[in-house]
């Protein structure tokens, strides 16, 4: 199976929610999220709602942070 990496970034405005995103994946753990270049931990620092394709951070990123 080929491994494909798609990097997409967005500057956020201090909200907990980021999305929706348009990335195809097999398993929710296939999606990696970083905040200002630091890899975040699924369920500890963020969750993903697969129905709405939305990432929700446990703590809202600072205004101007890059996801």
HUHURA-V154007 format. One record per backbone hydrogen bond with DSSP energy under -0.5 kcal/mol. NH is the residue of the N-H (numbers start at 1). CO is the residue of the C=O. Records with the same first field share a line. If there is no record, write none. Layout:
# HUHURA-V154007
NH=CO ; CO
This chain:
# HUHURA-V154007
4=2
6=4
7=5
8=6
12=65
14=62
18=55
20=53
21=53
30=27
31=28
34=67
35=38
36=66
38=35
39=37
40=33
42=40
43=46
44=41
45=41
46=41
47=56
49=54
50=48
52=49
53=49
54=49
55=18
56=47
57=16
58=45
61=15
64=12
65=62
67=10 ; 65
